[in-house]
Amino acid sequence: MDVTVTDEPERKRYEAHDGEVRAGFAAYALAGEMIVFTHTEVDPAFEGRGVGGALVRAALDDARARGLRVMPLCPFVEAWIRRHPDYADLRFNAPPSRVTD
């Protein structure tokens, strides 16, 4: 399976596709320099195949590239960030990262 994630700003969500089939989405709202993730859904036919993780990772990578802070109201996004601490610095009001190379 080859998951492609795109931002669909007119629909206010990131969508994950497997070919031409929409496999899931992560809905959001923009508030200034913050993106609020409100809901994530993966089609039952794609559950357990990494679609949700690919979707959240791509959305957070895009938020980072755009300089946005993240407020994860969606429980799936919140849990994903907790499991991937290298994304914790994106959280709204998170302390600055102290990681160095």
Long-range contacts (C-beta under 8 A, 24 or more apart in sequence): 1-46, 1-49, 1-50, 1-51, 3-50, 3-51, 3-54, 3-55, 5-54, 5-55, 5-58, 5-59, 7-59, 7-62, 14-55, 14-58, 14-59, 14-62, 16-42, 16-51, 16-54, 16-55, 16-58, 18-46, 18-51, 23-51, 24-51, 24-52, 24-55, 25-55, 26-55, 26-56, 26-59, 26-74, 26-77, 27-74, 28-59, 30-68, 33-67, 33-68, 33-69, 34-68, 34-69, 34-70, 34-71, 34-92, 35-63, 35-68, 35-69, 35-70, 35-71, 36-70, 36-71, 36-73, 37-70, 37-71, 37-72, 37-73, 37-74, 37-77, 38-73, 38-74, 39-74, 40-74, 40-76, 40-77, 52-76, 52-80, 53-80, 56-80, 56-81, 57-84, 60-87, 60-90, 63-90, 64-90, 69-93, 69-94
